[in-house]
Amino acid sequence: MKFGITQAFDCSYLDNQQEQLLVFVGESNQCSASQYNLLLDAGFRRSGDQVYRPHCANCNACHSIRVISNQFTPSKSQRRIINKNQDIQVFTSTTDKPEYFPIYQSYINQRHQNGSMFPASRHQYDGFINCDWLDSLFIEFYHDDKLIGVAVTDVLPDALSALYTFFLPEYEHRSLGIYAIIQQIEQAKQQNKPFLYLGYQIDACQKMRYKANFYPHQRFINLKWQLISKKTR
């Protein structure tokens, strides 16, 4: 495998920090599912076809995090979210459907106006969500026969990897982001996948802290996976 390092740019998560990425380039700038499975285990993640890992000279705040699927039990607050969404119907698809993008567009344009993905466009959506060399699962959430949200999950030989969840902003009160992770953990259990990868946990970034509330999980710290057991609640 071959890699390159990007130039430094403003960090997307921490103020007054610079960010660099270690990027997979390979022989043809294209990864494979088996290679990506190995790279996930080494703390990498994908955005579209690009596979990367933070490689910052003076910061180690980003920790890849994965939930041990068959050992997960929901907390009291997570059980409340499950109960709140008992009227949600969950379906799965292996194809990206046209009705997904308008929901993504509303989600980005109303909830993430300060983010790098604003304003949402079809080109940006395709470049972020879709991947030529990897299969993805689209977990659909319906309320009263209306599609209200989608969780995009990559399917690997030994794991599932949560890529992104988006939903109609008027359903924010249902905590669908957390509910989507719970559903993805259930999918990992059903498919006998030992892990659900959640991307990067950044303790200093408030909007990223929710990922650490799924126990037990492992964090990739100093190039080693470290077990974080369930805390007393």
CORQUI-V138904 format. One record per run of one state. SS is the DSSP state (@ for helix, = for strand, . for the rest). FROM is the first residue (numbers start at 1). TO is the last residue. If there is no record, write none. Layout:
ss=<SS:SS>
from=<FROM:FROM>
to=<TO:TO>
This chain:
ss=<.:=:.:=:.:=:.:=:.:@:.:=:.:=:.:=:@:.:@:.:=:.:@:.:@:.:=:.:=:.:=:.:@:.:@:.:=:.:@:.:=:.:=:.>
from=<1:3:6:9:11:18:20:21:25:33:41:45:48:50:55:62:69:72:76:85:89:94:98:112:122:130:136:144:146:156:159:168:169:175:176:191:195:203:206:214:217:222:224:229>
to=<2:5:8:10:17:19:20:24:32:40:44:47:49:54:61:68:71:75:84:88:93:97:111:121:129:135:143:145:155:158:167:168:174:175:190:194:202:205:213:216:221:223:228:233>
